[in-house]
Structures are given as structure tokens and as C-alpha cells.
Amino acid sequence: MHNIWLLISKPDNIPIVGLLVFVILYTWWSFAKALKNDRQGYLDESKMGDKIQVWPNLVRVEFLAALFVMIILIFWSFLIDAPLEEPANPTLTPNPSKAPWYFLGLQEMLVYFDPWIAGVVLPTIIIVGLMAIPYIDVNEKGNGYYTFRERKYAIIIYCFGFLILWVSLIVLGTFWRGPGWYFFFPWQEWDTHRVVALTNVDLSELFGINTRHADNSLNPLAIIFGVSIIGIYYALIGVYWAWKKNSEMVKKLGFTKYCITAFLFLTMMALPIKMILRIGFNIKYILVTPWFNI
Amino acid sequence: MSKLLQLFSRRAETPIETRPYGKVYLTLSALLFLGTMWSVFDEVTTRRPWKVYQEEYFDSTAAKWEARLNEATAALDSGSLKDLNSQLNEAQGKLNSPEAAAIKAQISDYEEQLLTANRQYTFAKSRSDEAYYFWKKSVHEGNEDKSYKSKVDENAQLMAKYNSQIDGLTSRHDSLDAIIQQYKKAVKEVTTKIATLYADIDNAKGKLEKARASYLLGMRMKPNAQIRQVMMNNFDHSNFGTPKARIDRCQTCHAGWKEEVMANVSQPFTQHPLPELLKIHNPEVMGCTPCHRGQGAALTAGLAHGDEDHYWEWPLLKGKEVYASCNSCHVNETYLQYGDQYNFAKRLVGESGCFGCHEIKGYLDMPKIGPQLNQLVVKDSPDWLFRWVRNPKDYNPHTRMPNFKFSDDQAQAIAAFLWSVGKQSDYHPQNGISGNGNADRGKNIVNTVGCKGCHVIGDDTRMRDARGTSYDIAPELSRVGSKVNRDWMYEWIKNPRAVNPDARMPNLRLTDEEARDVVAYLTTMKDSREFEHKELNYDSPELIAKGSKLVREYGCAGCHTIKGMEKESRVSVSLNNIGRKRVDELDFGDKKPSEVPHTWNDWVFNKIRNARTYTTDRIISKMPVFAFSDSEIVAIRTLLRGYTKENPDQPYQQAFDARLQDVQAGRKLTHFQYNCVGCHKIEEEGGFIKATLDDEAFAPPYLYPEGNKVQEPWLHDFLKGPTTIRPWLNIHMPTFGLNDQEITVASKYFLALHNKELELRDYHAVSPDPKYVAVGKKLFEDLQCLSCHYTGKVPEGKTAGDLAPNLAMAKNRLKPDWIVDWIINPDVIQPGTKMPQFYPDLKEPSPFSQDLGGDAREQIKALREYVLTIPNSK
């Protein structure tokens, strides 16, 4: 239990504790408003009357909010000094070596993918995907008021991507990862010398195809196997299209937007799938190539 | 709560444009203002706790100086002050008398005239120079203008006239001025005397003035509390290799480190306990943290000492642990003037042979500490060898050999291997050569000839106690009769080098009969315990092979020379960075924190105390178990703390230059190789045999002065084969059989201690001046030098304490310069000597005779010249 207090009271982790409270609070609040609107049959926002000018009505409130945040930061800095640690040493990385809290989600991904995928490809796809939202989500509903029923899929997918995959991975990285990036319960003491029986194999090896020959060169069969699995996974885009191309949702999107949306969705889902494969079945990689691994 | 909600809902009903924000704005502004005020307060007070310390320090010094001032005032010699004051009045009276005033007026008159004369001279000279120029020009142009020439001559006459005027005036002026200067000098002398009388008072007043607090409107204005920092550029390196400065602010709180008045005050204001040491390690230049460590830039005790900052990698070294820091600059040295704990640890590591298995800087070329193991067949019995390997401390509890905790099987294998090595040796002692000795005479020889400088025998542990270590430097001989073959012992005592060319034991030049007596005595020293006879097989090739493997694995060759294993490398890890090992890099085995707290200090302590502490069923420790006392372990641990790779660069480093290398090579030879320090004190260390002597006068001499004292050729001959200097001593300087190289090392060592280099010179090139010799002979007789010294035979009927060396040896033995220094002040060269100081003050005339103008220094030289002519009268 001592450890849990250490984790919570660590100056670095204060933003994360705050994040936990505020994310849950605001999510609950917006859902409460959305569900109320959906249930009562009319919008609370419609009672608010006419639109008003941004200047000065909004700007002055924003100014006061900025003032408020500044005061919080000033008082925070009086009470808690910058959490400095030992001088950086290229020959000695701290254990655990944790990224800044806002990158812990990315760092957690490194457990499941190789650095090229987790560090470059996936973050790029996240950014590009976020930028693409206005172009693929053309549903005008929900503009200026809270609703769940009218944007069910958008909200569910967003909440899954942000709350589950991003925020909870940050929390996981902060509270559940200890020395050696091993899994520790928050109340467990961190032991640098902990030994974990961890023997991971590649997916192909479960089916009797060794990834590498005895001389350490790659086995082409394993590559073909891996490429096929990945191919089948992304082929689901076409299968679903063939199956549901007449449904209202698919029709509304059109072929191009459907393909992009489905690709982004499947890529997002690849993370939890890989997590399950790794944690549940000790699968290291599905596809091993000389350049990158998946 | 409900009221607050009502407030919000009422507010929500108000249209946004009309909602008032004045109060919110006011509150936030007030908070912001408060924050600003707080930050100022925080900066000035909360974050500057050192101010309180400095104010306290100033108050405390002010009190001390006030007390000093009162003392000084009370101690003022009012009688002599009165005298001096009247002298001053008199002197000033003279200076201000009408007579003096008249002289002064005359002087200023002369000065006026001089000024005029000088000016006129200058005018004449410039006119002359101008005319000379035109005259020469006309000559060069071929039409000489004589009028210029006559102008030159005319002005030359004028110059001569003014010159003589000036000379006359100057001499008159100077003679008058001398009188005035004399008056002034008299005044100044008295004033200086008064100032000296007041020195303590003035000093105390000045210091008090500086330290005393003054207030303005209740606020402390003076003295100014300020951060006192020392900055050393390029002292440190970041972990990425870039040089960086070190900043020390320790003296901000520890302000009294150099103030002698603050001695014995409590921390943080107390004076440093070793002011002498700080003269060579000035904290005003190099700060405090290079030795004491800690976070120099921090300004609160907790952060600066490192107790509150667990990320600081160099926490304060507490108590004697500070000696660890000596190693960062002096790693190559084994003796430092002020480093008692450091010296002790360096000695322990050097004598215990840690470097046989571990690479340790400063011990890289040390001789192996153990005996060679190639001839055991002729020396020991197989049974004894087996028991010894099994547990050496069982036979000799004070042996340096640690206990490897071998099992019976392992010990048998090792014994079999060593036996097989011994069989290959072609050396065999002559059978029956050692018989017919007298044990009582032998005992007497052993007790007096100097064996006890290295060996402990029986109950006489005085030498061991004087050494202050838990182990002996040479084997204890109390059970030697049960160990070694007596014929071997005889040959060994007669001449160890004949048995083993690398032997460290010297030849004591005993006669055959004396050697037999000693053997007879030592063979009576038997192990009285009964041992179960063990049937051991020493010929099995498998056993020998197993033994050979074990000997290799356990690194026996680190300490012993074993045939076939001369080139073995060290079996264990380097200790050169052990001081920086992190706790998580240390393996505590199965030890719980309650048994061995998980800290560096506790790990190292328990490892040295029992090297097998951390053995587990998977991790096998091979390091043997030593038997150090707790204080020895702490000393070694302190030294190990200092083994880090982060050492300051030049110019902050002590350069290990040629002189230091000579000194260190000499220490290695005289201390670790031949144990000269067992009998002789050299650098404030050694001379342990003194403890076994009844009278200090029987002790071997102090060797520090040797480099200044003896002629190099004499030292060479003496170390080759010692000659007797003090025949009345029973202790002999033995023959070590040093080779020329070793003798050179020793000579260079003695010379380097006095900053001298080895050079060949003939001390007889200049023959003594007969005039001086004659005076010297007379003085020599007057001063009764021969009441202690002698020149031929040892005088009879005198005790050892009253005898001094044969002066006939002086001309070949002593350096002429040294004889002078010795006569001037013998006690400085050899504290506690019986030689009296004949000339206490060289400035005073000689109390003995008027020869050579009664000059003390000249007479000492005469004595020296005479001594250098004394012939050997057989």
C-alpha cells in the first residue's frame, strides 16, 4: 500500500491523478446531458434563446478562466518544487524509464509492436486519422447541442479510441508499470530484480512454421503466412462492403469514405487485438520482415 | 450546497450579456496579488534559510571577539605603554623643537635653490644640444659653422657650473635631512612598538566591527548576509563528457571554518579540525565538496548534505569516511601526511594482498604477498599441508592467508597438486646438518637479534600490538616445530636467498653454531594439539588435476608463485569503480534487510567480514574469508568508497610526478616488499620492534633524515652488506641481498623525501681547510664530543643510552652539509635525540671561543671540517 501512496504523491503524477478525475467527470456530465436530451424529446439548449456576440461575452469569460488557471499554476509552484532526479547519464537509464505522462500511451504500444510501427506508423495514422475526421464524418447532427442517439457510432468509436486506448493506457503506464516495464499492481512494491517467465513466440510458430532458420535467416514461409494473416484482416473491409453495401450507413459514406473509415477503424482495433494476443497467448509478432515487424 | 445550486440556477436565468463578473474579477485579482506577494516573501525568506545561520554566525563571532577584546584590553601592559608614550612624547618633542624647525626651514630653502639650479642646468643643456645639432649638421654639409661650436662650449661651461652648484646644495641638503630623518625614525620606532602592543586589541576591534550587527528601523542592516561561493571552472564532467564548473556554497553556513576563535564552537560554525591540512587544500580555492562531497550548490542543510535529496549521487561523507576522498587525487600513494585513516586502509589493502585477485589502482605492480609454493616437499609434511589448506587460521590464527573454506576433498586435491609441484624441485637440504644446538642460547639469539621485527613467537605479542593489525606480516613461529623440516630451517636461517632466490627474509649473518642454536630453540615450539591421522593419497593423477583446477579457479597464484601458473590473470573483478556501485547492482543473496540493511556500506562491510555471506544455492562466492577486525573493515570500506572513476582533471589533480613516483616506489620496497618499517620508523610510520625492546636506546634508527644525511656511495655499500655503526646494539641490520636496482629505489626514496635527486658526486673532492680544522679540533675538545662519540674502540663502562656513533666513519658516511644542520639543531632532524644543541642562536656570538670572529656558523663549519678529518684509529 506504501507504493500506491508513492505513486499518487509523486509530483510527476499529479496531472494524471487530476486527469483521472476530470476526464471521468466531464464524460459523465456530457453523457448525462446527451441522454437527458435524448429522453425528454426536446433539447435543453433550445431554451437558451438567441445567439450572442463572442466579443465581449465569451472573451471576458475566457480571460477570467485564463486568470484562474494562472493562479492555480502559481500556487502549485509554491507548494511543489520541480521534481528533479539524478543527472542524466547515457550509460545508465533509470528503471523504469518512463516517457512524459502524455506519451505513456505510445510507450505502452512499444510493448506490442516494434518501434517502427508503434513509434512512427501508428502515431502518424492517429494524427492523419484525426485530421480526416471532418471529411469522413459528414453527419451534421449534434451541432450545438448534446446528443447520443443521433451520433451513436461516432461517439462510441471516439470514446473507445480516446478513453480506452489513450487515457487508460496512460493510467496503465503510470500506475501499473514498474521496473523492467513489468506489470505491477499499484500496491505492489517495485522490485528491480523481479523475474518474469516471459517467452514469446511468433504467431507462425504456433502453427509449426519457424520464423527463422537455424542460421538466423528469415523463413519465407513464415513471411507468406504473416502477410496472409494481415491481408485477411484488412480484406475484412471488402467483405463487409460486399455484405452490407446496401445498409444506410455504408451508402451514406460512399465507397472512398467507407474504405478510409474502415481502414482507420481496423488499424485502431489492431492494438487491442495485438494486446490480447501478446498478453493472452504470448505472441510476439504476426509478421516478421527484415525491415519491420507487426 | 443547495443555496449554491440555487445561486447558479438563478444566474443561469440571467441573460449572458447582463451577467455581472465584477466580483469574480476582483477575487481573482486579489488572489493573483496574493500570489505575487507570496512569491516575493518565498524568495526572500522561505528559500533563504541560510540567512538565519549567517546572522547567528555573526552574533556568535561578535561575542567571541568582544571577549577577546576584553581579554586583550585587560592584558595590555600599561607600564610599558606608559614608558613608550613618554618615549613617543620625547621623540615627537625633538621632531617639533625650534631647532628642528630651523633645520626644516633651511632644508626647504635649499630645495628652492636646487629647483632653480636644476632648471638653469636643463636650459643650458637644451641650448647646448640644439647648438650641437646645428654644428654637426654644418660639419656634415661641408661648411663648418664655428659659432655653433663656441655656443656648445659656452653652454658646457654653464652646465658644469650649475652641476657643481647642485652637488653642493644636495650634499648640504642631505646632511640636514639625515638629522630630520633620524628624529622621524625614532618616532616611527616608538609608534610601531605601541602598535605592536595594541595589535591584539586593534585586531579584535576590527573583527568585532565587522561582525557586530547594526539595525535600522528594527531591520538588520549590517553585516550583510550573503551567499559565499567558490567556483571551480572545469572541475567536473557531465555524464556526457562535457566539462562543467563546480559551485560550492558550503561556507555560506559553515562560515567559521578558518576562524581560530571559532574552535570548539558547535556546527555549523566551528573551525575546521585540521587547519594545517587546509593550508595545502585551501577551501577558498577548491571549496569543500571535493573532499566532503555533498551538494555544493544547495543552501539548506538537508539538500546540501544529501540527506533529503536521494537523487544526489554524492552525499556527504560523515566522520572519518571523508578520508575516502583522498583517493580521488592520491590514489597512487600509500602514505599521506594528514590521512591517518587513509594510510591505515592503504596499508591493510597492500599487506593483505587484495590486489592479487582484484585490480586496484595504486596496487598494480605490487609484489605477491605469499611465499612461493614450489619447494613444499622439503619444508612441510603432507598432513600439515592438508590441514593448512583446509583452514590456515587453525594452525596460525594471525596468518594473512584467508580461509577458503575448502571441503576435505578439495583440500586434499590442492595438497596433492602442491605436493606434486614440490616434487619437481631439485633443491634438497643437507641431511642432519642442523643437530647439536643449544635451545637456551637459541632463545636468547631470537629475542635479541631482531627476529621479532617481523615474527611473533610465543606469548610475546608486543610487536603485533604495536602494528595494530589483526594479522602478522610474517608467520608466527609458536608452532613452527610441528611444521617444518629442521634441516631446511637451518639452511633457511643461514641464508634464505640460497634456498629461494626471491626470499624476503634477510640473512642475519648468524654463525653455524648460532643458527643451530636457533633451530634447536624453534623446534621446541610445537603444536601441542592431537590430530586424527588421515590417509591421504597424493599420487593420484585425477586428484592432482582436480587440485590444479581448483588452484587456478580460486586464484592462488594471485598471492603465491606456483610453477606453471606464473602468468595467471586476476580471478576477480576490478575494484576501481566500486565506490560508485549502486545498491541495486549489489547482490545481497538471501540476506533480508533486517539481517544486512540494503545499503552500500552494509553490503561492503559484511562482504569483507565474511566473504561468503551472500552465497546462495545458485551463486557461489569464491572470495575467501578474512579475519579483519571491525575497525579494519571500516577503514578498508572507507578506502573502497573512494575508488571511483570520476576524478578531477588537471590542474586540480596532484601530479604523480617523478619525485612522487620515486617516493612511492621506495614505500613499496621498504614497506610492502621487505618490511623495513618493522624495525625502522621512516615516514612517521613503522619501528614496531621498539615495542619488544626494554630500552628505546636499543631501537634501530629513524630513517627519514637518511636522504639528507648519508653519502649515496656509503648507502649503496651499506645496503649491499651492512657494516656495524653502533656495535653496542644486539639488533643487527640484516643482509637483505638487495640488487642494485632495489638499492637505487631505496636511495631515490630517501632523497626524494627531501626533494632531492640521485646524483653521483665525490664528497672528498674538496679537502678541509687546515685553518678551520685547527679551530674545529680545539672546539671538539672543548665541547667534549668524545664523552658520547668515539673514534676507535667503543669506550667501556657506558650504557647504550650514553653512546653515540663512531665519528671516524663520518668522512665516508655523512654528507658535509648535513653535519652542519645537525650541529645547528639536532632535535629538528631527529626528535628526542640525546645530541645537545650547542649554538641555540646563530646570530649571537659563540659562547665557546673567539676564534673565527666568534661567529657561530663559522665555528660549526670548523667542527665539521675537523670531524671529516678524523682517521680510523684501530
Contacts between the chains, C-beta under 8 A, distances in Angstrom:
chain1	res1	chain2	res2	distance
A	49	B	15	7.2
A	52	B	16	5.6
A	52	B	17	6.1
A	57	B	16	5.4
A	57	B	17	6.0
A	60	B	21	6.3
A	61	B	21	7.5
A	64	B	21	6.5
A	64	B	24	5.8
A	64	B	25	6.5
A	64	B	28	6.3
A	67	B	28	4.6
A	67	B	29	7.8
A	67	B	32	6.7
A	68	B	28	6.1
A	70	B	32	7.1
A	71	B	28	6.5
A	71	B	31	4.9
A	71	B	32	5.7
A	71	B	35	6.0
A	74	B	32	7.6
A	74	B	35	4.2
A	74	B	39	7.2
A	75	B	35	6.2
A	75	B	38	8.0
A	78	B	35	7.8
A	78	B	38	6.1
A	78	B	39	7.2
A	78	B	42	6.1
A	84	B	311	6.8
A	85	B	311	4.7
A	86	B	311	4.3
A	86	B	312	7.5
A	86	B	313	5.7
A	87	B	238	6.8
A	87	B	239	5.9
A	87	B	313	7.5
A	88	B	239	6.2
A	88	B	240	7.7
A	89	B	239	4.0
A	90	B	239	6.1
A	90	B	240	6.1
A	91	B	239	7.2
A	92	B	239	7.9
A	192	B	584	4.7
A	193	B	584	7.4
